[in-house]
Amino acid sequence: MKHALLLALGAVLLGASPSLAQKVPIEAPKGFDQPRPGIATGRIDTISYASKTVGTVRRALVYTPPGYSKKKKYPVLYLLHGIGGDEKEWLKGSRPQVILDNLYAEGKLQPMLVVMPNGRAMQDDRAVGNIFSPDKVAAFGTFEQDLLTDLIPYVQRHYPALKTRENRAVAGLSMGGGQSLNFGLGHMEQFAWVGGFSSAPNTRKPEELVPDPEKAKKLLKLLWISCGDADNLLPVSQRTHDYLYQRGVPHVYYLEPGGHDFKVWKNGLYMFAQQLFKPVDVAALPRYTVLGTPAATNVRNAKYPQLLPDNRAVFRLKAPGVQRVQLDLGRKYDMVKDSTGTWTATTDVLSPGLHYYSLILDGLPIADPASDTFYGMGRMASGLEVPGRGTDFYALRDVPHGEVRERRFYSKVTNSWRRFFVYTPPGYDANAATKYPVLYLLHGGGEDETGWARQGKADLILDNLLAEKKAKPMLVVMLDGNLGGPGGLAGFGEATLKRFEDELKQVVLPLVESSYRTAPGAPNRALAGLSMGGLQTLYAGVRNTDMFQYLGVFSSGFFANNPQLSDPQYAFMQANATTINANLRQLWLSMGGPEDIAYANNKAMRARFDGLGIRYAYSEYPGGHTWPVWRHDLYQFAQQLF
């Protein structure tokens, strides 16, 4: 049988609701910001209020909606400007009253007051001179107090404003976007609706903005983050979105074509204002976007593939001379050609993790020139990394980093040149007297020695564990387990497993221990692998417990329907059960839940182990036969070693 990695790393696709996609508008229509004859209009007034915070009288603008009456009560949106503006910036740059009037005329807007203050809380709050001077920048922070203790109370005294947090929103552009996120998320007892358009670097770090995600989930009605894809400040919005996504805080992450300008901000106001002070369909929030984020697996500067906030993916390829293009992502998608010869396809929602894919041009499968490639499925293939929650343990962090080093060697077992990669922990070269234990780590079928270093992110997992002091510093040797000849099918046979064992013992171990500073003996050696590598671990590890005291078997197990392979191994274990149990400090078995294609084999194997009295630990992590599971396996297993 062909190793099921070739199938399992294809997309696990979850159907998206077509009706949902149709119901959600994703950008403003043409003419949304142009005056329309014959419709009712609102009014803009200038107010002056005494600010105890600043010690002066300050000004703001207030938009009252069409049909405004002091006998009615209204929710309030506080709309903030950027670092170079004042209370009139929105008025001059986008005529928000026109946008809002048009929305009222279409029945798309809840009647509300819109207050546009001067967010530069200082005695001389004009946007003159050096707008980036320290005192003026600091004044934008001071406005937090002015807003809460001076402006909001004034508005509530002089206008029929609803006073509960559920009826109060704050949003802004650029510097005002940062203020909105800082003030709104910092005072969720005051604001239930928060929007940041192209938020500037004054935005607090995400962990400071939302230190208590559960509180945010409970109190926020809507959190809106939007930005143009060509805006240099996009990383501010991106980091906030990434943090919120990882912690499951519902929000909109809205990307659109554009830079740092009113084209983007007008559209942001149009989209955000329609959602205010109404019931919110949380399930629809990830659909509010025009563009996605370029995948982390794209080549440098490639804009596509893009990942939408709900983990659908958008693929594009310019190929004007081709008649038919398909995306092969486990499931085939027909791509659609436009007048420029650009082909586009949008997938269904994709499961988290690494997905191998190809583009099929008039029947010819090729790698996507915009994507990084990986050795998987028995060949080089494009790869798409789909983000998932709970993956901080392999995120690139500001911690000490080790190195992945390449080592070529000649194998007397295969009579050929071979290669492995070695992870050396931070400080390896500086600590010349220190010796390290070694984990020998094996890939699955259809992959090679690059798998754990590239697809598996083994170095980042170890770096983060070491920084948190959750694992002991170790070397990790990532081997090439392909010893089965053409097609790789023989990789599951007795002869090939024996060949792997011979190369490991006769060639690799002596080379590693003579070339690197390794701690001696079985207590300082571990062997682990995924799928096919798990089978190799079982075969070589169980037979050599005098050499390895830790064995990790990820998504694998002796084939229940192959007694020629499994029976000799079980016979060996039965005859040596006492020795195996005495020598092994850890025999750790893990599976990707019942959807893992090796689940039945592993279950049958555990039953045999129980009958033989072989001690083991067992763990499950949902996700199937996929790299997110195996990354988590390494994360868990490494913490138990040495």
N, C-alpha and C positions, 0 to 999 in steps of 0.2 A: 504494500500500500504506500502511496505517496504521502510523505509527512504532511499532516493536516495544517501545518503553519501556512502552506500555500493558499489555503482557503480561509483559515480563521482570521488572518490579518486583513482580509478584505473588509469592506464596510459592513457594519451592523447598522442597518438603516431603520430609523423609526419614522413612520409616516407622519407628515405634517398636514395639518388641516387646510385644505384648499379654501374653505369658506372663511377661515381666519385671515388668510393672506389677502382675500378679496375685500374684507371689511376694513382693513387697516390702511388708511392713506399714508403715504411715505414722504410726500413733499408738497409744498404749496403749489397750486395751479397758477397758470399764467394770469396776470392781472390781479392777483390777490392783494397787491399793495397799491392799486390805482383807485382813485375816487370813482364812485358809481353814482350816477344821477338818480334822483328819486328815492333814495333810501334814507331812513332816519339816521342821524349822526349824534355822536356824543359831544362832550365839551371838555376843553382843557383849561383849568384855572391855575393861577400861581398863588401859592400860600406862603406865609411867613410864620415861623414858629420860634419860640424862645428855646434855645438849647442851653440847658445848664451844663451839659458835658463840655461844650466849647466856650460858653460864656458870651454868646452873641445871638443875634437873631439870624436864622438861616432860612433858605428858600427851598421850595420843592414844587413840582407840578402834580396836579391831580386830574386824571381823566375820569369823568363821570359818564356812564353809558347812555345810549338813547333811551328816552323815557324815564330818565332819572327822577326819583321822587324821594323827598326827605321822610316820607311816611313809610318807606320800605327799608329793609336792612340788607346790606350788601357785604359779600366777602371782599377781601382786599389782596391785590398783588402789589408787592413792592418791587419795582423794576430798576435795576442799578446799572450805571454807566461804566465806561472804561477809564484807564489812567489818564488819558488826555482829554477827557470830557467833563461835563458837569450835568446839572439837572436837565439841560436842554439837548444833550447829545442824542438820546433816542428820538426826540422830536425832530431834530435837524437831519439825522441820518436815515430815518426809516419811516417817519410819519406813522407812529404806532396807532394813532387814532383812526387812520384809514383802514389799516389791517383789522383792527377790532370792530370798526363799524361794519365792514364787509362780512365778518364772521357773524355778527349779530343778525344782519339781514338774511343770512343763510340758515339761521337757527342753530348755529354750531357753538355758540358761546353762552356760558352762564353769566348773567349780568353781574358785573363786578366793578369795584373801584380799582384804578391803577395809579399808584403813587410813584413818581419819579423824583427821587431826592438827589442832592449833591452828596456823593459818598466820600468827599474829601473833607473830613470833619476838623477844620481849623479856622482860625480867625479870618484869614484871607484865603477863601476856598476857591478862588478863580484858577482856571487852568491856564496859567501864564508862567513864563520863565521856564526854569528847569523842572519839568513835571516829574522827573525821576529823583529829585533831591530827597535826601533821607527824611526830612520833616514832612514832605508831602506824601511820600510813600507811607510813613507811619500814620498819617491822618486817615488813611483808608482803614487801618485797623481800629483807630479811635471811633470810627463811625459805628462800630458794633454797639457801643454804649449809647451813642446819640440816637441810633435807630430804636433801641429797646426802651430807653427811659425818657426820650423827648419826642421823637417823631410819631411813633405808634400811639402813645397816649394823646397827642394833639389831634391826630386823624380821628381817633375814637370819640373825642369830645366835640368835634366840629362837623363830623359826617356821620350818617347812619350806618356805621360800620359794625359788622358782626365781630364779636370780641374773642371767640374761641379759636384755638389753634387750628381746628379743622377748617376754619374759614379765613386762614391767613397763609399767603404764599410769598416766597422771595425768589427772585431770579435776576440774572445779570449777565452782561457781556464782558469778556476779558478780565480786567481787574475786578469788575463787578460780579463776574462769574465766580471768581475766587472768593469774594466776600460772601456771595450767596451760599456757597457750599460751606464756608467756615461758619457763618452766622446761623444758617438754617439747620445744619447738622449739629452744630454746637448748642442749639436751643430748640430741640424738637418739641419741647413743651410749649413753644411759641409758634412754630411753623410745621405744618403737616405736608406742605408742597414746596419742593426745592428744585431750582433749575440753574445749572451752570452752562453758559454758552461760551465756548472757546476759553475756558477758565485759565487764568494767568498763573505764573509761578508763586503768587501770594497764596495759592491754595495750599492748605496744610496737607501733610502726608496722609495717605489713606488711613493708616492705623491711628492717627490722631483725629481725623475727621469722624471715623466710625469705630471707636474703641470697643463698642458693645453692639455687634451686629444684630443680636436678638432684640435689643431695644429698638433699633432702626426698623427691623421687620415689623415690629408691633406698632410703632407710632407713625411712620411715614405713610402718607397716602400716595405720593408720587415723588420719585427722585429722577431727575432728567439731566443727562450729561450729553452735550453735543459739541461737535467741532468740525471744521473743514479738513479734508484729507491732506491739503497742502499747507496747513497752518504749522508754523514752527513750534507752536505751543501744544501740539497734539499729544506729546508724551505725558503732559499733566493729566489730560482726560483719560488717556489709555491706562495709566497706572491706577487711577481711581476705579475705573471700570474693572480692571483685573482683580483688584482687591475685593470689590463688591461681589464679583462673579464667584470667586473662590469661596466666599462666605455665604453665598446664597441670598444676598440682599436684593430683592426685586428692584429693578431700575431700568430706565431707557438709556441705551448707549447709541447715540444717533450720529452717524458719520455721513457727510455729504461732500460732493465736489466743491472745492473752494478754499480760500485762504482765511486771513484774519480780517474780515470785512463785514459790512452790513448786508451783503447778499446772504451770507451764512446766518447772521444774527436775526434778520427779518424772518427768514424761514424758521429759525428756532422759536421766535415768539409766536409765529402762526401755528406751529405744531404744538408747542407747550400750552399755550393759552386755551386751546380746545379741550384739553384734558382736565382743566382745573375745576374743582368744586363739583365734581360729578363722581358717580361710582367708577372705579378703576378695574378694568379687566387685566389682572396681573399676568395671565397667560399670554396676553397680546403684546406686552411691553417689549419683548425681544424683536418684535416685527417692525418696530418704529425705527427704520433706518433706510438710507439710500444705498450706502456702501458698506462693505465689511472691512475687516482689518487684514492686511496682508499676512499670510500664514508665516509662522516662524521658520518653516522649512523652505521658504522661497529663496532663490538665489538673490544676491545683493541687488537692491533697487527694483526688484520685480513687484508690481502691484497686485498681480494675480498669480495663483489662486487667492481669494479672499474668504475669510470666515465671518459670517454674519453672527450677531449676538446670540442667536438661538442654535448655533452650530450647524446651520446649513452652509454649504460652500459654493462659491461662484468661481467658475473656471472660464478663462478667455484665451483664445489663440488666434493670431492673425495668419490666415492661410488662404488668400484669395483664389488660388488656382486649384483648390481641393473641392471635390464634389460632395463628400460626406465626411463628417467628423463625429466620433463618439468618444465619450469619457467612460473608461472601464475602471470602475471603483468597486469591484465585486459585483455590482449591478451596472449595466450599461445605460448611459444617458445619451440620447441624441442631442448634439449641440446645434444651435440655430445660428445661421449666417446673416450678418447685416450687410448694408450697401458698401461698407468699406472692406469687406472680406474678413471681418472678425467674427469668430465663432464663440458662442456663449452657452453655458449650461449652469443651472442652479440645482444642487442636489436636494434631497430630503435631509432631515436632521441626521447628523452623523454621530456615532458613538465616540466618546473621547479616546485619544490615543493616536498611534501612528497607523495610517492607512496607505498601503501601497496602491499605486494606480498607473495607468497608461492612457495615452491618447491614441485613438485608432483613426488614421487618415487613409481614406479609401481602402480600408481593409488592412493597413499596415500598422501594427502597434509600435509606438515610439515613446520615449521618455519625454516628459514635458520640459522644454528648454527653460521654463521659468522656475522650475522646482529643483531642489536638491535631489540627489539620487542615492539609493541605498541598495546594498546587496541583500535581496530578499526575494522569495518566490523562485529561488534558483537562478536569478539573473539580476542585473541592475534595473531598478524600477524607481519611478518618481515616488516621493513620499509626502504625505500631508499630515502634519501634526495638529490634531483637533484638541483644544484645551478641555480640561476636565477639572472638577472640584476635588479638593483634597490632594493636590499634586505639589504643594509647596516643598515637599521633601526632595524634589529634584529640580527646583527652580534655581536659576543662576543668582547667587547671593553674594553680597560683599563679605566674604569669609576667606580665610586662607585656602588656596587651591593647590591640589596635587597636580601631577603630570601623567599623561598617557604616552608611553614610549613604545616604539616599534622595535621588535627584535626578529631578525631573520636567522634561520639555522638550517643545517642540513640534517635530515632525519635518516638514520641508518635503517629504520623500520620500513619507511616508504621509499627509500632511495631517491629522495627528491628534496628540493629546497622548500622549506615551510616557514611559517611566520606566526608569532603571537604578539599580543600587546600587553604591556605591564602598566598598571596604575601604581605610581609611587606617591605616598601621602605627603602633605605639606611638611617641609622641613627635612625630607629624606636626605638631600645632599648636604645640608648644614649639620645634621646630626650623624657625623661619620662613625660614631662608635655604637650607634643603636642598631639592633637587629630586629627584624619584623616577622611576624607570622604571615602566612601566605594563604589566600583563597584562590583556588583554581576554578575558573568560571567558564561554563560551556554554553554555547548558543543552541538554537534549534535547527531542524532540518530546513533546507532552502536558504540558510543564512551562513555566515562565516565568522571569522575571528573579529571582524569589525562590528558585529551586531551589538554586543554589550557596550562597547565604547561609543557607538553612534546612536543606534536606535534605543539602547537600554539606558543611556545617560548614567552609567555606573560611576563615573568620576564625580559627577555632581552629587549623586546620592551619598557617596562616601565623604566628600568634602563637607556636606551639610551635617551628616552624622557626627563627624569628628569635631566640627565647630560647636555642636551642642553636647559634646562629650557623651554621646550615646553609643559609640563604638570605639574599639581600640584601633590605633593606627596599624594598618596592614598593607601588604602588597596584594594586588589582585592581578592574576595572570589570566588573560582572556585567550583561550586556545582556539585553534581551528579543528573542529570535530569531524570534518569531511574526509572520511577515509574509505568510503564505500565504492569508489570508482565512478564511472559515467552513470548519470541518472540519479545517483545517490540512494537508490532503493536498497542496496546492500548494507546501508548504514544501520539497519535494524537487525542484521543477522549476527549469529554467534561469532563467525570468523572476523567480521568487521569490528565488533565490540572488543574482541580479544586484541585486534590490531591497535585499537585506541588505547587499551590498557598497556600494551607493550610500549607504545611511543611515550605515553605519560610517564611510565616508570623508568624506562631505559634511556630516554633522550631529554624530555622536558624537565623533569625534576632535577636531574644532575646539572643541567644547564642553568636553570634558575638559581639553584643553590650555590653554584660556583660563580655566578655573574652578579648576584645581588646579595645584599646583607640580610640573610634569612635566619630566623630563629630555628634551631634544629628540632627534629623529631615530630612524631605524630601529633602531640598536643598543639603544635603550631602549624598544622596543615588542615585545610578544609577543601572539600570538593563539592561543587554544586552546578546545576545546569537546568535549563528549561526544555521541556518536550523531548526531542531527541537527546539533548544534553542531559536531561534527567535520567534517561535510560542508560546513557554512558556512565553517569554518576552511580546509579544502582549497580551496574555490572562491575566497574572497576573499584568503586568505593567499598562495597560490601565484601569483596574478595581481598581487600587490603586494609582492613581496619588497624593493622599494625603500622600503617603509614598515614592514615587520615582518621582523625577523631571526630570530625564534623562532616556530615553529608546533608546537602540540601537538594531536594527533588521537587522541581516546580512544574506543575501541569504535565505529569508523566506517570507512567506505571507500566509494568510488564503486561503485554497484550494478553487479555483473557482468552482470546481465541487462537493463541499461538503457543501451544504446549511445548513445541520444539525449542522455543526460546525460554519460556518461563519455567518449565519443569526442572531443567538442570539447575537454574538459579535457586529455586525453592528447595531443591534437594541439598544444595550446598549450604543454604541458610539453616535448614533443619539440622544438618550435621554439625554446624558451627554456631548455633544460636547462643550458647553460653559465652563463647569468645566474642561474638559480635556485640552482644549486650554489654559485656565487660569493657570492651575497647572503645565503643562509641560514646562520646559525651552528648552527641546530638544527631539523631536521624530525623530530619525535619521535612515533612511532606506538606505540600500546599497545592490548592486547586483554585481555579477561577470560577468557582460556583458550579451548579449543575449544568450551566450552559457550556462549560469547558468540554471540548471534544474528547479529552482524555479522562473525563470524570468517571466513566464506567470502568475503565481499566484500573484506575487508581483505587476505586472502591473495592473492586475484586481483589486487588493486591493487598489492600489493608486487611481484608478478611483473612487472606492467607497468612499475613504477618501475625494477626491475632491468634490464629490456630497454631502457629509455630512458636509463639511466645516472644516474638521480636518486638522490642520496645521502640516506639516512635512518637513524635509529636505531629499533630495535624492542624492545618489552618486553611480557611477559605477566605477569598477576597473576591467580590463580584466583578465580573467583567469578561469571563470566558477565556479563550485561548489567545490572549492579546498582550501587547507590551505594557499597558498600564498595570496589569496583574503582575507581570514578572518584575517590573520596576519596584512594585510594592513588596514582592517577595524578597528581593535583594535588600530592600530597606529593613524588613523585619529580620531576615536571617543574619545579616551582618551584625546586628545588635547582640546576637547570642554567641558570637564567636570569640574564642580565645579568652 
